[in-house]
Amino acid sequence: MASIAPAVDPSVNPAIAAQQRILALPLTEGRRMADAIRVLAMDAVEKAKSGHPGMPMGIADAATVLFTKYLKYDAADPRWADRDRFVLSAGHGSMLLYALLHLTGHAGIGTEDLRNFRQLHSVAAGHPEYGEHPAIETTTGPLGQGLANAVGMAMAERHLSARFGKSLVDHRTWVIAGDGCLMEGISHEAASIAGHFRLNKLTVLWDDNGISIDGDVTITSSDDVLRRFQSYGWAVRRVDGHDQEAVARALDAATRSGKPTLIACKTIIGFSAPSKAGTSGVHGAALGGVELQAAKDALGWTAAPFEIPEEIKTPWEAAGRRSAGSRRSWLKRLAKHPQKAEFERAMAGKLPDGWHEAGVAHRAKLAEEMPKIATRIASQRALEALVPAIPEMMGGSADLTGSNNTNVRGIPVFSVQNLAGRYVHWGIREHGMAAAMNGLALHGGVIPYSGTFLVFADYMRPSIRLAALMRQRVIHVLTHDSIGLGEDGPTHQPVETLASLRVIPHLHVFRPADAMETAECWELAVARADGPAVLALSRQNLPALRAEAGENKSARGGYVLAEASAMRRATLVATGSEVHLAMQARETLEAEGIPTAVVSLPCWELFALQDDGYRQQVLGDAPRFGIEAALGFGWDRWLGNDGTFIGMTGFGASAPADDLFKHFGITAEAAVAAVRRKLA
Amino acid sequence: MASIAPAVDPSVNPAIAAQQRILALPLTEGRRMADAIRVLAMDAVEKAKSGHPGMPMGIADAATVLFTKYLKYDAADPRWADRDRFVLSAGHGSMLLYALLHLTGHAGIGTEDLRNFRQLHSVAAGHPEYGEHPAIETTTGPLGQGLANAVGMAMAERHLSARFGKSLVDHRTWVIAGDGCLMEGISHEAASIAGHFRLNKLTVLWDDNGISIDGDVTITSSDDVLRRFQSYGWAVRRVDGHDQEAVARALDAATRSGKPTLIACKTIIGFSAPSKAGTSGVHGAALGGVELQAAKDALGWTAAPFEIPEEIKTPWEAAGRRSAGSRRSWLKRLAKHPQKAEFERAMAGKLPDGWHEAGVAHRAKLAEEMPKIATRIASQRALEALVPAIPEMMGGSADLTGSNNTNVRGIPVFSVQNLAGRYVHWGIREHGMAAAMNGLALHGGVIPYSGTFLVFADYMRPSIRLAALMRQRVIHVLTHDSIGLGEDGPTHQPVETLASLRVIPHLHVFRPADAMETAECWELAVARADGPAVLALSRQNLPALRAEAGENKSARGGYVLAEASAMRRATLVATGSEVHLAMQARETLEAEGIPTAVVSLPCWELFALQDDGYRQQVLGDAPRFGIEAALGFGWDRWLGNDGTFIGMTGFGASAPADDLFKHFGITAEAAVAAVRRKLA
């Protein structure tokens, strides 16, 4: 093989000298296989004139060891339920994943797809996009998210293994993460969760290349990362990431560890690039023709762009079939397993027989009882009906269990001692919780729901966005949903949060008005397999508004809760805790001879999906008045330009809830006055 | 003093036994002073029937040591520029702060205020609210934020000390944080920043009470917190938080440390409550009359509610005057200091003479040059005009300097070696950056601006919200503001982000259309002393649209960029990178005989502040068409119900930018077609 003449003085860039030493070592099949990753990454980025070659070039050796010796997968069936999960948390290095899937013989990711890297409709998108290819386990790119997803996946494995037994569920979760992932705060939350639950089948390979976009990592961080992970209860190791045998020994040790493992793989970013290796210049841009050719020369790579020589292709494809036997054995075990149908149902995301009946029975009870309770309490009652009927529901709270009412009597806590438990005390880690929930959902076999205060949706927003982008069934129970929480004040009172969530595509934001609507919204959230949901719930008690339980009226997003006694002169449109104010206002207005309808709008997104005719019929032609204890941003859509909004105009304040509603003028009286003014 | 008969078997609640041992020790003045905090917290929470007594009761001893022996402050002037900063990061324990301010003799927080704890208009809000009292350094409650604010304050101190000298700036920053603060991911980012910059004048007292809302911390965390902070380069200590002498020794050591210091103060939450101490039951609810009286009995406290015996009041008020001499000396030093005026100007948040002229000159140049550049590049040019003229501007980026274009030639980097540096490499820590920036602004003397991608506003949203709530001048440069970023795909393409920011009260969201508007928006953001701003900037080049520089047209939020040639038949309203598309569409429409106006709307919030007449004049009576490469959520307000929106309807995709604009139908042609359809 060729050795390279450094274009940069090694004394200026010490990585170059190290690279030369490595390139001078005897060429092995493993190195050649890794080089295949490198050249595909270089070629694809070069052709797209866009992308991140440095990371795949650096971590290629470690990834080769992982995909040829440790990762359990079968390219013939990338969705095999008991496969190991692989998460490329440093998603900008997407060509690493695409190269690996291509080389290991996965269908649907051929040379043409790599040539179309970062082009419209290509499987090989700029960052790995869940759904683009069945072997892409999760969408990554926003740093740290993949690592936290993997924690959720590893939790799902432990839980399902406890539920269905090791013969069906016994796999590992592997992550490749970069410095960015570990600098992000979410990595703290996720790693702490993993350590606490002793997720020993989780292994993180840290691409410790010492480089981030702004330059050497030493300009931004002085962390002792290994010590840090030890503090979370992780096993840690440090290896030369270009020494495949050393990497193999570290991965081997990880498979025997009683703790999650972090392996710092010391690598040279952009390995083989003769002048740019070891610098941030190779992180996020094409190498350029000259540097690219010199890198290939340095590797002794002579094949045409995107072409892989047969002698390298063959061992790669063999690696892709390495676990085919394991999969066949597993299929045999599954075929004989007494819980086969239940396992397949849960993994397919289908709800069990009887779940709907449980919901209907619960609603019938509510219709009789007409309880005056907070919708957070109503949510707990709905959970008491649904969770026992749906064994894959796994709840939790970010340390607000008693406030979120997310626990269910008799459902055990998930812990090291009881991995079959279905309630997770997530700690004060909203972001880690939300991202791990994405991982639970992505793994399959689990429907996760969370709890925190609505205002703290902000802490988990990057993960909520990804759940929406990936269309995962992840349900967030967000209580204390307005100034109605009272004394905790503006830091805890969402005013902009509802709008900020409603704007996220594919996310259904439910804000039920009473116990009945809460039960309906829960059923809708659980039944929806292709997207996340938020339930915004009140702290304060609310009267029951509906005495019939037959139809799930929330399913259309909005409906006429009370029609006007004669031709409408006003329509009051409200959500959640303000619907009963609208009902009170209607009573006054009707008594004054102003026929008034009340529309409850528990889910804007579902209402928007209805046909124009239905929406028009519900909203009517009379002047419209919106009532919501939040900012009016977005309400124009329903109220029209001539509408009136009764709600917040800024942040809240600290005081008892009743005082606040009066102070901010969100009352039945205010609604009545607004109607009077308008009709005067 | 009385000893207590435990209402709970100490073997069930070991905290009770420990509490008894402590209560049996000889009573000291320090303990009595701490007890004053305890009873005020108990009384206020009891009266409000709402609040968090447990934390103040637990940490009272350590807080007493801090406020009587170490914290440099003068109750007579809580805004003294060289005071130590004290941040109660665990903001739910607000009564701790109110009790301390009250006891130390601060004006404006009398007994009546404590009696009105958590009532409307009370200084003593549920959580400490910046602005309610001059001694409240920051708004806390959302966990972890205060700790990260403190990191920013400590950075400000180091920076201003380097700039103005130790004789004017030489103070410490002290934090009381709880388990929640340290579990949050933001604590990782903030602590890592503090360690990296060796902020040795920052000391964190961790109220290590082992209890969170869901119960014992061991159910959620197995972290070795001290080891973790050591990994960040912190000094760490562990003390009995009820042993005031031990706390004093630890604080003393902290003042001599070359590193930031974390002191784990082992405490009993709700100390003195005979049955609830050491349990989560005392965290967030009133004790109840019986338990409260028993706690007072245990302390030997006999004064009436809210009353402080003279012999305890006296030493507390003396403590509040402890640093009066230091302040007088400092005032003398200031009076003689050559930079007195400059220091006072910067601390008052007033911009220097000449800054505006620098901006105007820059715009005049742009009017001549008419550069076709990305607005992120235009932002860099604006910074090159403003940053040298405004020495308190301190920029940075979360590891995207080259992409955000936030650096300015000749401005040195802030580092341990050069604390006078004004550019911060924040690392991949958006949340920590944003929260520390809040601290920089709150400290005074610094106007911080950041950089990251617009989509990653989500990562820092909790801190952006707090900047808005506190009305701090914090400026976020958020580039790559639409599908125009191209190949990085939907994870990196904001579609909902603009709306999600526009809904935050007091936040000004600027989306300039060209270099001229970018310069204008920068001037507006910098000149606005009472609130944060976001600049949403394009990755891609944009043509210059304005050749005159006289008036800052962006100041009104929106304006007619091009009037129709005759009576308007259509008005195209656009922001940022879509304004030039509107101009292209206008050209075609005018050529077709459809008189069309183009309105640029760089800042919705400023436009909303204009009078109806101006807004009506700008938007006109002709049908309106909105164009923005984002979701239409919120646009109804400007377009009316009869309006047409041309933009995104969901998440983006990975492809070159031009392909994406065509794919998603955000083009001049699409706008022309929409107008034609409407007018047909």
Boltz contact constraints between the chains, C-beta under 6 A:
constraints:
  - contact:
      token1: [A, 50]
      token2: [B, 487]
      max_distance: 6.0
  - contact:
      token1: [A, 118]
      token2: [B, 487]
      max_distance: 6.0
  - contact:
      token1: [A, 118]
      token2: [B, 654]
      max_distance: 6.0
  - contact:
      token1: [A, 119]
      token2: [B, 655]
      max_distance: 6.0
  - contact:
      token1: [A, 120]
      token2: [B, 655]
      max_distance: 6.0
  - contact:
      token1: [A, 120]
      token2: [B, 659]
      max_distance: 6.0
  - contact:
      token1: [A, 120]
      token2: [B, 663]
      max_distance: 6.0
  - contact:
      token1: [A, 125]
      token2: [B, 489]
      max_distance: 6.0
  - contact:
      token1: [A, 125]
      token2: [B, 654]
      max_distance: 6.0
  - contact:
      token1: [A, 126]
      token2: [B, 487]
      max_distance: 6.0
  - contact:
      token1: [A, 126]
      token2: [B, 488]
      max_distance: 6.0
  - contact:
      token1: [A, 126]
      token2: [B, 489]
      max_distance: 6.0
  - contact:
      token1: [A, 126]
      token2: [B, 654]
      max_distance: 6.0
  - contact:
      token1: [A, 127]
      token2: [B, 489]
      max_distance: 6.0
  - contact:
      token1: [A, 127]
      token2: [B, 491]
      max_distance: 6.0
  - contact:
      token1: [A, 141]
      token2: [B, 491]
      max_distance: 6.0
  - contact:
      token1: [A, 142]
      token2: [B, 491]
      max_distance: 6.0
  - contact:
      token1: [A, 143]
      token2: [B, 428]
      max_distance: 6.0
  - contact:
      token1: [A, 180]
      token2: [B, 428]
      max_distance: 6.0
  - contact:
      token1: [A, 183]
      token2: [B, 427]
      max_distance: 6.0
  - contact:
      token1: [A, 183]
      token2: [B, 428]
      max_distance: 6.0
  - contact:
      token1: [A, 183]
      token2: [B, 429]
      max_distance: 6.0
  - contact:
      token1: [A, 184]
      token2: [B, 428]
      max_distance: 6.0
  - contact:
      token1: [A, 185]
      token2: [B, 185]
      max_distance: 6.0
  - contact:
      token1: [A, 185]
      token2: [B, 186]
      max_distance: 6.0
  - contact:
      token1: [A, 185]
      token2: [B, 188]
      max_distance: 6.0
  - contact:
      token1: [A, 185]
      token2: [B, 189]
      max_distance: 6.0
  - contact:
      token1: [A, 185]
      token2: [B, 431]
      max_distance: 6.0
  - contact:
      token1: [A, 186]
      token2: [B, 185]
      max_distance: 6.0
  - contact:
      token1: [A, 188]
      token2: [B, 185]
      max_distance: 6.0
  - contact:
      token1: [A, 188]
      token2: [B, 188]
      max_distance: 6.0
  - contact:
      token1: [A, 189]
      token2: [B, 185]
      max_distance: 6.0
  - contact:
      token1: [A, 192]
      token2: [B, 223]
      max_distance: 6.0
  - contact:
      token1: [A, 195]
      token2: [B, 222]
      max_distance: 6.0
  - contact:
      token1: [A, 196]
      token2: [B, 221]
      max_distance: 6.0
  - contact:
      token1: [A, 196]
      token2: [B, 222]
      max_distance: 6.0
  - contact:
      token1: [A, 212]
      token2: [B, 399]
      max_distance: 6.0
  - contact:
      token1: [A, 213]
      token2: [B, 399]
      max_distance: 6.0
  - contact:
      token1: [A, 213]
      token2: [B, 400]
      max_distance: 6.0
  - contact:
      token1: [A, 214]
      token2: [B, 399]
      max_distance: 6.0
  - contact:
      token1: [A, 214]
      token2: [B, 401]
      max_distance: 6.0
  - contact:
      token1: [A, 214]
      token2: [B, 425]
      max_distance: 6.0
  - contact:
      token1: [A, 219]
      token2: [B, 425]
      max_distance: 6.0
  - contact:
      token1: [A, 220]
      token2: [B, 425]
      max_distance: 6.0
  - contact:
      token1: [A, 220]
      token2: [B, 427]
      max_distance: 6.0
  - contact:
      token1: [A, 221]
      token2: [B, 196]
      max_distance: 6.0
  - contact:
      token1: [A, 221]
      token2: [B, 427]
      max_distance: 6.0
  - contact:
      token1: [A, 222]
      token2: [B, 195]
      max_distance: 6.0
  - contact:
      token1: [A, 222]
      token2: [B, 196]
      max_distance: 6.0
  - contact:
      token1: [A, 222]
      token2: [B, 233]
      max_distance: 6.0
  - contact:
      token1: [A, 223]
      token2: [B, 192]
      max_distance: 6.0
  - contact:
      token1: [A, 223]
      token2: [B, 231]
      max_distance: 6.0
  - contact:
      token1: [A, 223]
      token2: [B, 232]
      max_distance: 6.0
  - contact:
      token1: [A, 224]
      token2: [B, 231]
      max_distance: 6.0
  - contact:
      token1: [A, 227]
      token2: [B, 231]
      max_distance: 6.0
  - contact:
      token1: [A, 228]
      token2: [B, 228]
      max_distance: 6.0
  - contact:
      token1: [A, 228]
      token2: [B, 231]
      max_distance: 6.0
  - contact:
      token1: [A, 231]
      token2: [B, 223]
      max_distance: 6.0
  - contact:
      token1: [A, 231]
      token2: [B, 224]
      max_distance: 6.0
  - contact:
      token1: [A, 231]
      token2: [B, 227]
      max_distance: 6.0
  - contact:
      token1: [A, 231]
      token2: [B, 228]
      max_distance: 6.0
  - contact:
      token1: [A, 232]
      token2: [B, 223]
      max_distance: 6.0
  - contact:
      token1: [A, 233]
      token2: [B, 222]
      max_distance: 6.0
  - contact:
      token1: [A, 399]
      token2: [B, 212]
      max_distance: 6.0
  - contact:
      token1: [A, 399]
      token2: [B, 213]
      max_distance: 6.0
  - contact:
      token1: [A, 399]
      token2: [B, 214]
      max_distance: 6.0
  - contact:
      token1: [A, 400]
      token2: [B, 213]
      max_distance: 6.0
  - contact:
      token1: [A, 401]
      token2: [B, 214]
      max_distance: 6.0
  - contact:
      token1: [A, 425]
      token2: [B, 214]
      max_distance: 6.0
  - contact:
      token1: [A, 425]
      token2: [B, 219]
      max_distance: 6.0
  - contact:
      token1: [A, 425]
      token2: [B, 220]
      max_distance: 6.0
  - contact:
      token1: [A, 427]
      token2: [B, 183]
      max_distance: 6.0
  - contact:
      token1: [A, 427]
      token2: [B, 220]
      max_distance: 6.0
  - contact:
      token1: [A, 427]
      token2: [B, 221]
      max_distance: 6.0
  - contact:
      token1: [A, 428]
      token2: [B, 143]
      max_distance: 6.0
  - contact:
      token1: [A, 428]
      token2: [B, 180]
      max_distance: 6.0
  - contact:
      token1: [A, 428]
      token2: [B, 183]
      max_distance: 6.0
  - contact:
      token1: [A, 428]
      token2: [B, 184]
      max_distance: 6.0
  - contact:
      token1: [A, 429]
      token2: [B, 183]
      max_distance: 6.0
  - contact:
      token1: [A, 431]
      token2: [B, 185]
      max_distance: 6.0
  - contact:
      token1: [A, 458]
      token2: [B, 461]
      max_distance: 6.0
  - contact:
      token1: [A, 458]
      token2: [B, 462]
      max_distance: 6.0
  - contact:
      token1: [A, 459]
      token2: [B, 462]
      max_distance: 6.0
  - contact:
      token1: [A, 461]
      token2: [B, 458]
      max_distance: 6.0
  - contact:
      token1: [A, 461]
      token2: [B, 461]
      max_distance: 6.0
  - contact:
      token1: [A, 462]
      token2: [B, 458]
      max_distance: 6.0
  - contact:
      token1: [A, 462]
      token2: [B, 459]
      max_distance: 6.0
  - contact:
      token1: [A, 469]
      token2: [B, 490]
      max_distance: 6.0
  - contact:
      token1: [A, 469]
      token2: [B, 651]
      max_distance: 6.0
  - contact:
      token1: [A, 487]
      token2: [B, 50]
      max_distance: 6.0
  - contact:
      token1: [A, 487]
      token2: [B, 118]
      max_distance: 6.0
  - contact:
      token1: [A, 487]
      token2: [B, 126]
      max_distance: 6.0
  - contact:
      token1: [A, 488]
      token2: [B, 126]
      max_distance: 6.0
  - contact:
      token1: [A, 489]
      token2: [B, 125]
      max_distance: 6.0
  - contact:
      token1: [A, 489]
      token2: [B, 126]
      max_distance: 6.0
  - contact:
      token1: [A, 489]
      token2: [B, 127]
      max_distance: 6.0
  - contact:
      token1: [A, 490]
      token2: [B, 469]
      max_distance: 6.0
  - contact:
      token1: [A, 491]
      token2: [B, 127]
      max_distance: 6.0
  - contact:
      token1: [A, 491]
      token2: [B, 141]
      max_distance: 6.0
  - contact:
      token1: [A, 491]
      token2: [B, 142]
      max_distance: 6.0
  - contact:
      token1: [A, 496]
      token2: [B, 503]
      max_distance: 6.0
  - contact:
      token1: [A, 496]
      token2: [B, 504]
      max_distance: 6.0
  - contact:
      token1: [A, 499]
      token2: [B, 503]
      max_distance: 6.0
  - contact:
      token1: [A, 500]
      token2: [B, 500]
      max_distance: 6.0
  - contact:
      token1: [A, 500]
      token2: [B, 503]
      max_distance: 6.0
  - contact:
      token1: [A, 503]
      token2: [B, 496]
      max_distance: 6.0
  - contact:
      token1: [A, 503]
      token2: [B, 499]
      max_distance: 6.0
  - contact:
      token1: [A, 503]
      token2: [B, 500]
      max_distance: 6.0
  - contact:
      token1: [A, 503]
      token2: [B, 631]
      max_distance: 6.0
  - contact:
      token1: [A, 503]
      token2: [B, 633]
      max_distance: 6.0
  - contact:
      token1: [A, 504]
      token2: [B, 496]
      max_distance: 6.0
  - contact:
      token1: [A, 505]
      token2: [B, 650]
      max_distance: 6.0
  - contact:
      token1: [A, 505]
      token2: [B, 651]
      max_distance: 6.0
  - contact:
      token1: [A, 631]
      token2: [B, 503]
      max_distance: 6.0
  - contact:
      token1: [A, 633]
      token2: [B, 503]
      max_distance: 6.0
  - contact:
      token1: [A, 633]
      token2: [B, 634]
      max_distance: 6.0
  - contact:
      token1: [A, 634]
      token2: [B, 633]
      max_distance: 6.0
  - contact:
      token1: [A, 634]
      token2: [B, 634]
      max_distance: 6.0
  - contact:
      token1: [A, 636]
      token2: [B, 636]
      max_distance: 6.0
  - contact:
      token1: [A, 636]
      token2: [B, 637]
      max_distance: 6.0
  - contact:
      token1: [A, 637]
      token2: [B, 636]
      max_distance: 6.0
  - contact:
      token1: [A, 640]
      token2: [B, 641]
      max_distance: 6.0
  - contact:
      token1: [A, 641]
      token2: [B, 640]
      max_distance: 6.0
  - contact:
      token1: [A, 641]
      token2: [B, 641]
      max_distance: 6.0
  - contact:
      token1: [A, 650]
      token2: [B, 505]
      max_distance: 6.0
  - contact:
      token1: [A, 651]
      token2: [B, 469]
      max_distance: 6.0
  - contact:
      token1: [A, 651]
      token2: [B, 505]
      max_distance: 6.0
  - contact:
      token1: [A, 654]
      token2: [B, 118]
      max_distance: 6.0
  - contact:
      token1: [A, 654]
      token2: [B, 125]
      max_distance: 6.0
  - contact:
      token1: [A, 654]
      token2: [B, 126]
      max_distance: 6.0
  - contact:
      token1: [A, 655]
      token2: [B, 119]
      max_distance: 6.0
  - contact:
      token1: [A, 655]
      token2: [B, 120]
      max_distance: 6.0
  - contact:
      token1: [A, 659]
      token2: [B, 120]
      max_distance: 6.0
  - contact:
      token1: [A, 663]
      token2: [B, 120]
      max_distance: 6.0
